[in-house]
Amino acid sequence: MIKFFKRFGKDEDGAVTVDWVVLTAAVIALGGVAYTGISRGTNSLSGAVGDSLDNATVAMPYNN
């Protein structure tokens, strides 16, 4: 039983798994933050473009 606990204490497989889980969660969180920022920017831009197009006038060429 003592050998088991000594081996368990030296085993690093679980620690590596925890590291990967934490890193993966961080990457996903950063991706979510980036998506939110980009989404807000594109929604604002598309709204401004839509407003500009709604208020635009088109000059018709002179017809004979």
Jmol script that loads the backbone (N, CA, C; Angstrom):
load data "model"
ATOM      1  N   MET A   1       0.818  -1.187   0.000  1.00  0.00           N
ATOM      2  CA  MET A   1       0.000   0.000   0.000  1.00  0.00           C
ATOM      3  C   MET A   1       0.869   1.260   0.000  1.00  0.00           C
ATOM      4  N   ILE A   2       1.974   1.233   0.682  1.00  0.00           N
ATOM      5  CA  ILE A   2       2.877   2.373   0.736  1.00  0.00           C
ATOM      6  C   ILE A   2       3.495   2.597  -0.635  1.00  0.00           C
ATOM      7  N   LYS A   3       3.822   1.516  -1.347  1.00  0.00           N
ATOM      8  CA  LYS A   3       4.364   1.641  -2.701  1.00  0.00           C
ATOM      9  C   LYS A   3       3.367   2.327  -3.629  1.00  0.00           C
ATOM     10  N   PHE A   4       2.113   1.993  -3.448  1.00  0.00           N
ATOM     11  CA  PHE A   4       1.063   2.590  -4.276  1.00  0.00           C
ATOM     12  C   PHE A   4       1.040   4.113  -4.084  1.00  0.00           C
ATOM     13  N   PHE A   5       1.080   4.565  -2.848  1.00  0.00           N
ATOM     14  CA  PHE A   5       1.049   6.000  -2.584  1.00  0.00           C
ATOM     15  C   PHE A   5       2.311   6.701  -3.078  1.00  0.00           C
ATOM     16  N   LYS A   6       3.448   6.038  -3.007  1.00  0.00           N
ATOM     17  CA  LYS A   6       4.683   6.628  -3.520  1.00  0.00           C
ATOM     18  C   LYS A   6       4.612   6.781  -5.042  1.00  0.00           C
ATOM     19  N   ARG A   7       4.123   5.743  -5.717  1.00  0.00           N
ATOM     20  CA  ARG A   7       3.960   5.812  -7.172  1.00  0.00           C
ATOM     21  C   ARG A   7       2.935   6.871  -7.552  1.00  0.00           C
ATOM     22  N   PHE A   8       1.856   6.927  -6.805  1.00  0.00           N
ATOM     23  CA  PHE A   8       0.803   7.897  -7.082  1.00  0.00           C
ATOM     24  C   PHE A   8       1.324   9.329  -6.932  1.00  0.00           C
ATOM     25  N   GLY A   9       2.146   9.570  -5.954  1.00  0.00           N
ATOM     26  CA  GLY A   9       2.717  10.896  -5.744  1.00  0.00           C
ATOM     27  C   GLY A   9       3.685  11.308  -6.829  1.00  0.00           C
ATOM     28  N   LYS A  10       4.385  10.344  -7.428  1.00  0.00           N
ATOM     29  CA  LYS A  10       5.347  10.639  -8.492  1.00  0.00           C
ATOM     30  C   LYS A  10       4.698  10.708  -9.873  1.00  0.00           C
ATOM     31  N   ASP A  11       3.518  10.133 -10.005  1.00  0.00           N
ATOM     32  CA  ASP A  11       2.842  10.095 -11.298  1.00  0.00           C
ATOM     33  C   ASP A  11       2.373  11.500 -11.672  1.00  0.00           C
ATOM     34  N   GLU A  12       2.716  11.950 -12.897  1.00  0.00           N
ATOM     35  CA  GLU A  12       2.380  13.298 -13.325  1.00  0.00           C
ATOM     36  C   GLU A  12       1.310  13.323 -14.420  1.00  0.00           C
ATOM     37  N   ASP A  13       0.751  12.192 -14.761  1.00  0.00           N
ATOM     38  CA  ASP A  13      -0.254  12.170 -15.823  1.00  0.00           C
ATOM     39  C   ASP A  13      -1.462  13.027 -15.476  1.00  0.00           C
ATOM     40  N   GLY A  14      -1.917  12.972 -14.271  1.00  0.00           N
ATOM     41  CA  GLY A  14      -3.076  13.771 -13.861  1.00  0.00           C
ATOM     42  C   GLY A  14      -2.778  15.255 -13.901  1.00  0.00           C
ATOM     43  N   ALA A  15      -1.593  15.658 -13.522  1.00  0.00           N
ATOM     44  CA  ALA A  15      -1.222  17.066 -13.533  1.00  0.00           C
ATOM     45  C   ALA A  15      -1.178  17.613 -14.954  1.00  0.00           C
ATOM     46  N   VAL A  16      -0.689  16.819 -15.881  1.00  0.00           N
ATOM     47  CA  VAL A  16      -0.646  17.244 -17.276  1.00  0.00           C
ATOM     48  C   VAL A  16      -2.062  17.413 -17.810  1.00  0.00           C
ATOM     49  N   THR A  17      -2.944  16.525 -17.455  1.00  0.00           N
ATOM     50  CA  THR A  17      -4.334  16.620 -17.888  1.00  0.00           C
ATOM     51  C   THR A  17      -4.972  17.891 -17.357  1.00  0.00           C
ATOM     52  N   VAL A  18      -4.738  18.200 -16.107  1.00  0.00           N
ATOM     53  CA  VAL A  18      -5.290  19.430 -15.528  1.00  0.00           C
ATOM     54  C   VAL A  18      -4.733  20.650 -16.246  1.00  0.00           C
ATOM     55  N   ASP A  19      -3.455  20.642 -16.562  1.00  0.00           N
ATOM     56  CA  ASP A  19      -2.856  21.759 -17.303  1.00  0.00           C
ATOM     57  C   ASP A  19      -3.542  21.951 -18.654  1.00  0.00           C
ATOM     58  N   TRP A  20      -3.764  20.868 -19.371  1.00  0.00           N
ATOM     59  CA  TRP A  20      -4.412  20.970 -20.681  1.00  0.00           C
ATOM     60  C   TRP A  20      -5.847  21.450 -20.552  1.00  0.00           C
ATOM     61  N   VAL A  21      -6.546  21.014 -19.541  1.00  0.00           N
ATOM     62  CA  VAL A  21      -7.926  21.468 -19.343  1.00  0.00           C
ATOM     63  C   VAL A  21      -7.942  22.968 -19.075  1.00  0.00           C
ATOM     64  N   VAL A  22      -7.050  23.450 -18.242  1.00  0.00           N
ATOM     65  CA  VAL A  22      -6.990  24.875 -17.927  1.00  0.00           C
ATOM     66  C   VAL A  22      -6.614  25.680 -19.172  1.00  0.00           C
ATOM     67  N   LEU A  23      -5.627  25.225 -19.922  1.00  0.00           N
ATOM     68  CA  LEU A  23      -5.232  25.934 -21.141  1.00  0.00           C
ATOM     69  C   LEU A  23      -6.353  25.952 -22.182  1.00  0.00           C
ATOM     70  N   THR A  24      -7.039  24.843 -22.328  1.00  0.00           N
ATOM     71  CA  THR A  24      -8.150  24.776 -23.277  1.00  0.00           C
ATOM     72  C   THR A  24      -9.268  25.721 -22.873  1.00  0.00           C
ATOM     73  N   ALA A  25      -9.581  25.755 -21.592  1.00  0.00           N
ATOM     74  CA  ALA A  25     -10.620  26.672 -21.106  1.00  0.00           C
ATOM     75  C   ALA A  25     -10.212  28.124 -21.347  1.00  0.00           C
ATOM     76  N   ALA A  26      -8.947  28.444 -21.163  1.00  0.00           N
ATOM     77  CA  ALA A  26      -8.471  29.808 -21.395  1.00  0.00           C
ATOM     78  C   ALA A  26      -8.585  30.182 -22.865  1.00  0.00           C
ATOM     79  N   VAL A  27      -8.230  29.276 -23.753  1.00  0.00           N
ATOM     80  CA  VAL A  27      -8.331  29.543 -25.189  1.00  0.00           C
ATOM     81  C   VAL A  27      -9.792  29.746 -25.587  1.00  0.00           C
ATOM     82  N   ILE A  28     -10.678  28.934 -25.067  1.00  0.00           N
ATOM     83  CA  ILE A  28     -12.104  29.074 -25.378  1.00  0.00           C
ATOM     84  C   ILE A  28     -12.637  30.398 -24.848  1.00  0.00           C
ATOM     85  N   ALA A  29     -12.242  30.775 -23.644  1.00  0.00           N
ATOM     86  CA  ALA A  29     -12.688  32.044 -23.066  1.00  0.00           C
ATOM     87  C   ALA A  29     -12.184  33.228 -23.890  1.00  0.00           C
ATOM     88  N   LEU A  30     -10.926  33.194 -24.298  1.00  0.00           N
ATOM     89  CA  LEU A  30     -10.388  34.275 -25.119  1.00  0.00           C
ATOM     90  C   LEU A  30     -11.093  34.340 -26.472  1.00  0.00           C
ATOM     91  N   GLY A  31     -11.415  33.191 -27.021  1.00  0.00           N
ATOM     92  CA  GLY A  31     -12.166  33.166 -28.275  1.00  0.00           C
ATOM     93  C   GLY A  31     -13.544  33.786 -28.110  1.00  0.00           C
ATOM     94  N   GLY A  32     -14.196  33.508 -26.993  1.00  0.00           N
ATOM     95  CA  GLY A  32     -15.506  34.110 -26.719  1.00  0.00           C
ATOM     96  C   GLY A  32     -15.430  35.616 -26.566  1.00  0.00           C
ATOM     97  N   VAL A  33     -14.400  36.086 -25.895  1.00  0.00           N
ATOM     98  CA  VAL A  33     -14.214  37.531 -25.729  1.00  0.00           C
ATOM     99  C   VAL A  33     -13.964  38.185 -27.084  1.00  0.00           C
ATOM    100  N   ALA A  34     -13.130  37.578 -27.895  1.00  0.00           N
ATOM    101  CA  ALA A  34     -12.851  38.123 -29.226  1.00  0.00           C
ATOM    102  C   ALA A  34     -14.113  38.124 -30.078  1.00  0.00           C
ATOM    103  N   TYR A  35     -14.888  37.059 -30.026  1.00  0.00           N
ATOM    104  CA  TYR A  35     -16.126  36.975 -30.796  1.00  0.00           C
ATOM    105  C   TYR A  35     -17.092  38.077 -30.383  1.00  0.00           C
ATOM    106  N   THR A  36     -17.202  38.309 -29.086  1.00  0.00           N
ATOM    107  CA  THR A  36     -18.116  39.344 -28.595  1.00  0.00           C
ATOM    108  C   THR A  36     -17.688  40.716 -29.097  1.00  0.00           C
ATOM    109  N   GLY A  37     -16.408  40.999 -29.019  1.00  0.00           N
ATOM    110  CA  GLY A  37     -15.919  42.289 -29.492  1.00  0.00           C
ATOM    111  C   GLY A  37     -16.117  42.483 -30.977  1.00  0.00           C
ATOM    112  N   ILE A  38     -15.821  41.469 -31.744  1.00  0.00           N
ATOM    113  CA  ILE A  38     -15.981  41.551 -33.196  1.00  0.00           C
ATOM    114  C   ILE A  38     -17.457  41.660 -33.558  1.00  0.00           C
ATOM    115  N   SER A  39     -18.298  40.919 -32.872  1.00  0.00           N
ATOM    116  CA  SER A  39     -19.726  40.945 -33.145  1.00  0.00           C
ATOM    117  C   SER A  39     -20.311  42.329 -32.889  1.00  0.00           C
ATOM    118  N   ARG A  40     -19.950  42.934 -31.767  1.00  0.00           N
ATOM    119  CA  ARG A  40     -20.460  44.269 -31.459  1.00  0.00           C
ATOM    120  C   ARG A  40     -19.989  45.276 -32.499  1.00  0.00           C
ATOM    121  N   GLY A  41     -18.731  45.173 -32.897  1.00  0.00           N
ATOM    122  CA  GLY A  41     -18.195  46.101 -33.900  1.00  0.00           C
ATOM    123  C   GLY A  41     -18.878  45.963 -35.239  1.00  0.00           C
ATOM    124  N   THR A  42     -19.110  44.738 -35.682  1.00  0.00           N
ATOM    125  CA  THR A  42     -19.744  44.541 -36.985  1.00  0.00           C
ATOM    126  C   THR A  42     -21.217  44.937 -36.940  1.00  0.00           C
ATOM    127  N   ASN A  43     -21.892  44.708 -35.825  1.00  0.00           N
ATOM    128  CA  ASN A  43     -23.290  45.135 -35.715  1.00  0.00           C
ATOM    129  C   ASN A  43     -23.386  46.650 -35.758  1.00  0.00           C
ATOM    130  N   SER A  44     -22.487  47.331 -35.089  1.00  0.00           N
ATOM    131  CA  SER A  44     -22.471  48.794 -35.101  1.00  0.00           C
ATOM    132  C   SER A  44     -22.179  49.315 -36.504  1.00  0.00           C
ATOM    133  N   LEU A  45     -21.206  48.724 -37.160  1.00  0.00           N
ATOM    134  CA  LEU A  45     -20.839  49.152 -38.510  1.00  0.00           C
ATOM    135  C   LEU A  45     -21.973  48.911 -39.490  1.00  0.00           C
ATOM    136  N   SER A  46     -22.602  47.751 -39.416  1.00  0.00           N
ATOM    137  CA  SER A  46     -23.686  47.461 -40.353  1.00  0.00           C
ATOM    138  C   SER A  46     -24.870  48.382 -40.106  1.00  0.00           C
ATOM    139  N   GLY A  47     -25.114  48.747 -38.856  1.00  0.00           N
ATOM    140  CA  GLY A  47     -26.183  49.706 -38.566  1.00  0.00           C
ATOM    141  C   GLY A  47     -25.880  51.068 -39.152  1.00  0.00           C
ATOM    142  N   ALA A  48     -24.630  51.509 -39.047  1.00  0.00           N
ATOM    143  CA  ALA A  48     -24.238  52.804 -39.607  1.00  0.00           C
ATOM    144  C   ALA A  48     -24.340  52.792 -41.129  1.00  0.00           C
ATOM    145  N   VAL A  49     -23.932  51.702 -41.747  1.00  0.00           N
ATOM    146  CA  VAL A  49     -24.030  51.598 -43.209  1.00  0.00           C
ATOM    147  C   VAL A  49     -25.495  51.592 -43.632  1.00  0.00           C
ATOM    148  N   GLY A  50     -26.335  50.880 -42.905  1.00  0.00           N
ATOM    149  CA  GLY A  50     -27.766  50.853 -43.225  1.00  0.00           C
ATOM    150  C   GLY A  50     -28.402  52.225 -43.097  1.00  0.00           C
ATOM    151  N   ASP A  51     -28.051  52.960 -42.040  1.00  0.00           N
ATOM    152  CA  ASP A  51     -28.579  54.315 -41.871  1.00  0.00           C
ATOM    153  C   ASP A  51     -28.123  55.225 -43.002  1.00  0.00           C
ATOM    154  N   SER A  52     -26.872  55.108 -43.392  1.00  0.00           N
ATOM    155  CA  SER A  52     -26.355  55.931 -44.485  1.00  0.00           C
ATOM    156  C   SER A  52     -27.073  55.621 -45.793  1.00  0.00           C
ATOM    157  N   LEU A  53     -27.328  54.348 -46.043  1.00  0.00           N
ATOM    158  CA  LEU A  53     -28.020  53.969 -47.281  1.00  0.00           C
ATOM    159  C   LEU A  53     -29.477  54.414 -47.259  1.00  0.00           C
ATOM    160  N   ASP A  54     -30.106  54.381 -46.093  1.00  0.00           N
ATOM    161  CA  ASP A  54     -31.489  54.842 -45.990  1.00  0.00           C
ATOM    162  C   ASP A  54     -31.604  56.336 -46.280  1.00  0.00           C
ATOM    163  N   ASN A  55     -30.612  57.101 -45.879  1.00  0.00           N
ATOM    164  CA  ASN A  55     -30.650  58.550 -46.043  1.00  0.00           C
ATOM    165  C   ASN A  55     -30.017  59.027 -47.348  1.00  0.00           C
ATOM    166  N   ALA A  56     -29.508  58.118 -48.149  1.00  0.00           N
ATOM    167  CA  ALA A  56     -28.824  58.496 -49.389  1.00  0.00           C
ATOM    168  C   ALA A  56     -29.838  58.842 -50.474  1.00  0.00           C
ATOM    169  N   THR A  57     -29.477  59.795 -51.296  1.00  0.00           N
ATOM    170  CA  THR A  57     -30.292  60.122 -52.471  1.00  0.00           C
ATOM    171  C   THR A  57     -29.474  59.790 -53.711  1.00  0.00           C
ATOM    172  N   VAL A  58     -30.186  59.352 -54.710  1.00  0.00           N
ATOM    173  CA  VAL A  58     -29.529  58.969 -55.962  1.00  0.00           C
ATOM    174  C   VAL A  58     -29.905  60.003 -57.014  1.00  0.00           C
ATOM    175  N   ALA A  59     -28.912  60.621 -57.612  1.00  0.00           N
ATOM    176  CA  ALA A  59     -29.162  61.608 -58.667  1.00  0.00           C
ATOM    177  C   ALA A  59     -29.438  60.871 -59.964  1.00  0.00           C
ATOM    178  N   MET A  60     -30.571  61.182 -60.536  1.00  0.00           N
ATOM    179  CA  MET A  60     -30.943  60.548 -61.806  1.00  0.00           C
ATOM    180  C   MET A  60     -30.332  61.335 -62.958  1.00  0.00           C
ATOM    181  N   PRO A  61     -29.810  60.641 -63.949  1.00  0.00           N
ATOM    182  CA  PRO A  61     -29.239  61.360 -65.091  1.00  0.00           C
ATOM    183  C   PRO A  61     -30.352  62.032 -65.905  1.00  0.00           C
ATOM    184  N   TYR A  62     -29.976  63.058 -66.609  1.00  0.00           N
ATOM    185  CA  TYR A  62     -30.925  63.793 -67.451  1.00  0.00           C
ATOM    186  C   TYR A  62     -31.360  62.922 -68.629  1.00  0.00           C
ATOM    187  N   ASN A  63     -32.664  62.746 -68.806  1.00  0.00           N
ATOM    188  CA  ASN A  63     -33.207  61.939 -69.910  1.00  0.00           C
ATOM    189  C   ASN A  63     -33.849  62.875 -70.931  1.00  0.00           C
ATOM    190  N   ASN A  64     -33.649  62.593 -72.212  1.00  0.00           N
ATOM    191  CA  ASN A  64     -34.280  63.389 -73.285  1.00  0.00           C
ATOM    192  C   ASN A  64     -35.618  62.853 -73.619  1.00  0.00           C
TER     193      ASN A  64
END
end "model"
wireframe off; spacefill off
backbone 0.3
color backbone group
